[in-house]
Amino acid sequence: MECPPWVEAVTVQCLTWCVSTEMYAECTFETYEGETLNMTNLLVVIEDNDPTYPDPIQVEQGDLLIVGEEDSEYPGWLWCENQHGKVGWVPEDCIDTTGKESRAKYDYSAVELRARVGERLFPIESKCGWVRCSNNHGEQGWLPLTKVRPSNQNGSEATG
């Protein structure tokens, strides 16, 4: 897929996203079925998602991290503990390790979004099998890509 020069193409599992730092209006992504959809399309929830951790890890750029094992189900996520003792999954690209010291490269929150079947969500970013979305109440959080599908222009679920 060819993206305009003002967007960055990122491949994540079965989706290729064009993510604009300025706007989403003209961005597209391809589903694994090969359809091309406008980035302004919503995602539809196909399986309920309830947050796993009631008090998830949050880090700020430069925070010290204790890095543990990589997630076997979702490679690219590492189990970490921040300097306040909170633990959770952090994307590998957020971690900068020099010698034995690891620090957060950017601000990150592991908050998961509570979502129900049929709910429509706006995609913000995706990483290693997860997508961060916003709901119609303005709440943001992560959920597995396996729990959402692109919504067609008419609001119905895209099928393959």
Backbone bond lengths (Angstrom), bond angles and torsions (degrees), N, CA, C in turn:
res aa  C-N    CA-C-N  psi(-1)  N-CA   C-N-CA  omega(-1)  CA-C   N-CA-C  phi
1 M - - - 1.446 - - 1.520 108.56 -
2 E 1.317 117.09 134.60 1.457 122.65 178.79 1.520 109.01 -94.76
3 C 1.325 117.19 125.22 1.457 121.46 179.57 1.520 109.73 -105.69
4 P 1.335 117.89 147.66 1.461 119.99 174.62 1.524 109.71 -58.60
5 P 1.354 118.55 157.90 1.462 121.31 -175.54 1.525 113.89 -63.39
6 W 1.335 119.25 -19.77 1.461 120.93 -177.99 1.518 113.01 -90.49
7 V 1.324 118.01 10.37 1.457 120.75 177.06 1.509 109.96 -124.60
8 E 1.332 115.37 161.74 1.453 121.87 178.95 1.522 107.91 -115.18
9 A 1.304 117.51 128.98 1.457 121.01 178.77 1.519 108.65 -90.11
10 V 1.321 115.91 130.55 1.453 121.55 -179.38 1.522 107.95 -131.14
11 T 1.328 117.93 126.34 1.453 121.43 178.17 1.520 109.11 -97.14
12 V 1.328 116.19 126.25 1.454 122.09 179.55 1.520 107.65 -136.11
13 Q 1.306 117.05 116.57 1.463 123.03 -177.53 1.515 110.40 44.66
14 C 1.338 117.32 -117.63 1.454 120.38 -173.85 1.525 112.41 -93.44
15 L 1.332 119.51 3.56 1.456 121.19 -177.78 1.516 111.00 -115.47
16 T 1.307 116.85 143.05 1.451 122.13 169.25 1.520 106.21 -114.94
17 W 1.316 116.49 118.22 1.460 121.22 -176.52 1.516 109.96 -107.04
18 C 1.290 116.80 142.31 1.454 121.86 166.76 1.521 105.37 -105.23
19 V 1.314 116.77 113.87 1.450 120.16 -175.04 1.518 108.95 -110.49
20 S 1.298 116.28 119.80 1.448 121.67 -179.69 1.514 110.25 -91.38
21 T 1.325 116.36 140.02 1.456 119.31 174.10 1.525 110.24 -84.14
22 E 1.326 116.48 -10.42 1.457 120.42 -178.38 1.527 112.82 -108.68
23 M 1.321 117.62 -42.31 1.460 120.71 -176.07 1.520 110.09 -161.62
24 Y 1.348 116.05 159.67 1.457 120.36 178.13 1.527 112.03 -104.14
25 A 1.312 117.89 -5.84 1.463 122.48 -168.18 1.524 114.72 -52.56
26 E 1.326 118.71 -38.73 1.456 119.79 -175.57 1.519 113.33 -110.48
27 C 1.319 117.96 12.82 1.459 120.97 -178.01 1.518 110.68 -85.07
28 T 1.314 115.28 154.53 1.457 120.61 178.03 1.520 109.46 -136.15
29 F 1.298 116.97 164.13 1.451 120.97 169.30 1.515 108.50 -141.71
30 E 1.316 115.93 156.86 1.452 121.31 -179.87 1.514 109.43 -107.17
31 T 1.311 116.31 132.35 1.451 119.93 175.10 1.517 108.17 -82.56
32 Y 1.329 116.59 169.71 1.457 119.53 179.21 1.512 112.09 -65.79
33 E 1.343 117.38 -16.33 1.457 119.97 175.64 1.519 111.13 -81.48
34 G 1.348 117.97 -6.65 1.448 121.12 178.55 1.513 114.36 92.75
35 E 1.338 118.12 0.56 1.454 120.01 177.69 1.522 108.86 -71.34
36 T 1.330 116.42 148.12 1.456 120.56 173.70 1.520 107.37 -110.87
37 L 1.317 115.79 124.78 1.457 121.32 -176.98 1.521 110.03 -122.84
38 N 1.312 116.98 152.72 1.452 122.42 177.05 1.514 109.07 -72.48
39 M 1.353 117.40 138.28 1.461 121.60 -178.09 1.519 111.82 -62.23
40 T 1.336 117.66 -19.61 1.460 119.57 178.67 1.525 110.87 -74.18
41 N 1.344 117.21 -11.27 1.463 119.87 175.63 1.513 110.02 -61.50
42 L 1.284 115.77 145.58 1.445 121.08 177.03 1.521 110.20 -85.22
43 L 1.304 115.25 163.94 1.456 121.40 169.50 1.515 106.88 -100.26
44 V 1.314 117.15 146.20 1.459 120.81 176.36 1.522 107.85 -110.66
45 V 1.314 116.27 136.26 1.462 122.70 179.77 1.524 108.62 -76.97
46 I 1.345 116.42 126.75 1.469 120.72 -179.88 1.527 111.89 -110.12
47 E 1.332 116.76 -6.68 1.464 122.10 176.42 1.530 107.45 -150.14
48 D 1.346 116.71 132.15 1.459 120.68 179.69 1.522 111.53 -53.17
49 N 1.320 116.24 145.02 1.456 121.74 175.38 1.522 109.21 -129.08
50 D 1.312 115.81 123.14 1.458 122.44 174.55 1.514 108.48 -116.69
51 P 1.341 117.53 134.87 1.464 119.84 179.84 1.527 111.77 -54.36
52 T 1.321 115.40 137.45 1.461 122.12 -179.84 1.520 111.60 -81.18
53 Y 1.326 116.36 -36.76 1.468 121.51 -174.68 1.527 109.83 -116.55
54 P 1.339 117.88 122.27 1.469 120.34 -177.83 1.535 113.74 -69.71
55 D 1.326 117.86 -25.04 1.461 122.27 -178.37 1.532 108.40 -133.87
56 P 1.346 116.77 74.24 1.468 120.44 -171.92 1.523 113.69 -70.15
57 I 1.312 114.47 159.10 1.456 121.51 177.94 1.528 110.11 -63.95
58 Q 1.320 114.76 142.08 1.458 122.50 171.58 1.516 106.25 -136.66
59 V 1.311 116.17 139.31 1.460 119.97 179.99 1.519 109.32 -132.46
60 E 1.313 114.73 154.01 1.455 121.56 173.38 1.519 107.75 -113.81
61 Q 1.315 115.86 152.67 1.450 120.81 179.48 1.522 109.90 -50.06
62 G 1.342 115.76 129.34 1.460 121.57 178.95 1.512 114.88 93.77
63 D 1.345 118.23 -12.81 1.470 120.83 178.74 1.525 110.65 -60.70
64 L 1.338 115.74 140.60 1.462 121.27 173.61 1.517 109.78 -71.88
65 L 1.337 116.38 141.90 1.460 122.16 179.54 1.518 110.09 -131.70
66 I 1.324 115.39 143.02 1.459 121.52 167.96 1.522 104.91 -100.13
67 V 1.329 116.36 116.93 1.461 121.62 -173.57 1.514 110.57 -99.79
68 G 1.343 115.02 130.76 1.455 121.06 179.60 1.518 111.50 -109.73
69 E 1.320 115.37 -140.23 1.463 123.17 -174.24 1.530 112.91 -77.74
70 E 1.338 114.92 155.64 1.461 121.68 173.76 1.524 109.23 -81.96
71 D 1.322 116.87 143.63 1.465 122.42 177.81 1.526 109.01 -66.60
72 S 1.331 117.15 126.32 1.467 120.69 -179.45 1.526 111.84 -75.46
73 E 1.325 117.56 -27.62 1.461 121.21 179.85 1.535 111.64 -81.37
74 Y 1.317 116.05 -35.90 1.468 122.20 -179.50 1.524 109.33 -127.19
75 P 1.327 118.70 79.89 1.469 120.87 178.07 1.529 110.69 -54.74
76 G 1.317 115.18 144.04 1.458 120.28 -177.96 1.518 112.40 104.52
77 W 1.349 116.37 -7.96 1.467 122.09 176.25 1.523 108.09 -112.03
78 L 1.327 116.22 131.58 1.460 121.65 -178.78 1.525 110.66 -117.24
79 W 1.343 116.17 139.10 1.462 121.84 178.21 1.525 107.55 -75.01
80 C 1.331 116.91 123.37 1.463 121.08 -175.66 1.523 111.34 -132.48
81 E 1.314 114.23 158.35 1.460 122.21 171.84 1.523 106.79 -123.44
82 N 1.348 115.85 131.87 1.456 118.08 179.31 1.533 110.08 -90.39
83 Q 1.311 116.93 179.49 1.462 121.85 -175.76 1.523 113.20 -69.61
84 H 1.347 117.58 -7.78 1.461 121.95 177.37 1.527 112.32 -102.33
85 G 1.337 116.02 5.45 1.455 120.69 177.65 1.517 115.02 86.69
86 K 1.337 118.48 1.59 1.468 120.60 177.19 1.519 108.92 -80.13
87 V 1.336 115.68 143.05 1.456 121.31 -178.39 1.525 110.54 -121.60
88 G 1.336 114.94 158.37 1.450 119.94 176.89 1.513 110.82 164.35
89 W 1.343 114.60 -178.44 1.464 121.47 -178.13 1.514 110.01 -85.98
90 V 1.332 115.53 132.71 1.461 123.21 179.94 1.524 107.34 -127.13
91 P 1.346 117.87 136.13 1.464 118.47 179.00 1.523 111.15 -65.21
92 E 1.319 114.85 140.20 1.464 121.61 -176.66 1.527 112.29 -55.63
93 D 1.343 116.90 -35.47 1.466 119.20 -178.24 1.525 113.17 -71.80
94 C 1.327 117.43 -6.45 1.467 122.70 177.02 1.527 111.87 -88.44
95 I 1.319 116.72 -9.80 1.465 121.07 -172.10 1.517 110.89 -108.36
96 D 1.328 115.55 127.93 1.462 122.38 175.82 1.522 107.16 -113.96
97 T 1.321 116.86 115.17 1.460 121.51 -179.24 1.519 109.83 -110.91
98 T 1.323 114.88 124.53 1.462 122.34 175.73 1.522 106.46 -124.60
99 G 1.333 115.91 114.56 1.462 119.33 -175.29 1.514 109.38 65.10
100 K 1.342 116.57 -122.30 1.463 121.40 179.80 1.523 112.19 -102.40
101 E 1.350 117.12 3.89 1.458 121.13 -176.75 1.520 110.81 -105.34
102 S 1.337 116.11 131.20 1.471 121.45 177.42 1.521 109.62 -119.19
103 R 1.317 114.74 137.55 1.470 121.39 179.63 1.522 109.82 -134.18
104 A 1.333 115.58 155.35 1.457 121.35 177.02 1.523 109.81 -75.18
105 K 1.342 116.13 130.96 1.469 121.38 178.34 1.530 111.62 -78.18
106 Y 1.335 116.34 -27.61 1.468 120.89 -178.00 1.528 109.29 -152.53
107 D 1.330 116.30 164.80 1.461 121.84 176.68 1.528 108.54 -64.21
108 Y 1.329 115.50 138.65 1.463 119.89 -178.28 1.524 109.44 -151.56
109 S 1.315 116.19 141.34 1.459 122.83 175.30 1.524 108.86 -128.43
110 A 1.329 116.64 131.87 1.465 121.99 -179.89 1.528 112.35 -90.75
111 V 1.323 117.95 18.27 1.463 121.18 -179.86 1.526 109.49 -59.91
112 E 1.330 115.59 127.97 1.463 121.53 175.83 1.519 109.02 -93.80
113 L 1.324 115.97 147.89 1.451 121.62 -179.91 1.525 110.33 -92.00
114 R 1.331 116.45 127.07 1.458 120.44 172.31 1.526 106.31 -75.07
115 A 1.333 116.58 124.54 1.465 120.99 -177.47 1.518 110.04 -141.55
116 R 1.326 116.05 149.04 1.454 122.36 -178.04 1.527 111.09 -119.61
117 V 1.325 116.01 150.35 1.465 122.31 179.61 1.526 109.77 -49.77
118 G 1.331 115.37 132.71 1.462 121.44 178.78 1.517 113.79 91.82
119 E 1.314 117.70 -18.35 1.462 121.18 179.50 1.521 109.31 -66.57
120 R 1.315 117.06 143.85 1.453 122.07 178.80 1.521 109.44 -105.29
121 L 1.334 114.78 135.49 1.461 121.64 -175.17 1.521 110.09 -127.89
122 F 1.333 116.72 149.83 1.458 121.82 175.71 1.522 108.85 -97.17
123 P 1.337 119.03 120.93 1.466 120.95 -179.48 1.528 111.33 -72.92
124 I 1.337 115.82 137.58 1.460 122.02 179.03 1.524 110.21 -108.25
125 E 1.331 116.35 -51.05 1.464 121.49 178.14 1.515 108.80 -158.68
126 S 1.322 116.20 161.02 1.456 119.52 176.51 1.521 109.49 -134.34
127 K 1.334 114.64 147.66 1.463 121.94 179.80 1.523 108.52 -148.91
128 C 1.308 115.66 125.75 1.472 122.50 166.96 1.525 114.12 44.97
129 G 1.324 116.55 52.31 1.462 120.45 175.37 1.516 115.30 87.81
130 W 1.316 118.41 2.88 1.467 123.10 179.08 1.521 109.09 -125.39
131 V 1.316 116.52 153.97 1.463 121.80 177.38 1.534 108.45 -130.64
132 R 1.329 115.29 135.34 1.473 120.47 174.88 1.516 106.02 -94.95
133 C 1.337 114.76 128.30 1.460 121.39 -174.58 1.520 110.52 -131.19
134 S 1.316 113.59 167.98 1.457 122.18 172.86 1.524 107.02 -122.38
135 N 1.339 116.86 139.92 1.465 119.67 177.13 1.530 110.12 -99.27
136 N 1.327 117.25 -177.95 1.464 119.89 -176.45 1.530 112.84 -73.85
137 H 1.326 118.29 -2.20 1.472 122.47 174.86 1.527 110.93 -99.34
138 G 1.348 116.46 0.91 1.451 120.82 179.88 1.522 114.06 84.54
139 E 1.336 117.18 2.71 1.462 120.90 177.63 1.522 108.84 -76.32
140 Q 1.343 115.87 142.12 1.459 120.99 179.24 1.517 109.93 -122.94
141 G 1.320 115.66 148.88 1.456 120.77 176.45 1.515 110.75 178.03
142 W 1.321 114.63 176.31 1.460 123.32 -176.43 1.520 110.86 -97.35
143 L 1.331 116.25 149.79 1.459 122.31 167.39 1.522 108.39 -153.23
144 P 1.333 116.80 155.59 1.463 119.65 -178.10 1.528 111.65 -63.28
145 L 1.334 116.62 142.66 1.463 121.43 176.39 1.522 111.84 -59.45
146 T 1.330 117.11 -25.55 1.467 120.63 -179.68 1.527 112.04 -68.23
147 K 1.327 117.57 -12.96 1.464 120.86 -177.94 1.524 113.38 -99.71
148 V 1.332 116.97 4.74 1.468 120.98 179.07 1.523 110.53 -137.47
149 R 1.320 115.49 158.83 1.461 123.32 173.61 1.521 107.52 -140.35
150 P 1.340 117.06 153.77 1.463 118.93 175.64 1.524 110.68 -60.49
151 S 1.314 116.42 143.38 1.454 122.39 176.52 1.513 108.48 -96.89
152 N 1.335 118.04 136.87 1.474 121.63 178.08 1.520 109.95 -69.28
153 Q 1.326 116.56 167.77 1.465 122.05 179.16 1.528 111.89 -55.52
154 N 1.327 117.09 -34.48 1.462 120.39 -177.73 1.519 112.07 -82.63
155 G 1.358 117.11 4.34 1.456 120.24 176.33 1.498 114.67 92.17
156 S 1.332 118.14 -4.35 1.459 119.41 178.89 1.525 110.57 -89.75
157 E 1.289 116.59 164.40 1.457 122.16 -177.62 1.521 111.36 -72.31
158 A 1.339 115.17 136.66 1.470 119.85 174.15 1.502 108.86 -73.46
159 T 1.311 117.13 138.82 1.468 120.75 179.78 1.504 109.40 -121.22
160 G 1.331 116.11 160.64 1.463 119.53 -179.76 1.426 109.24 -118.24
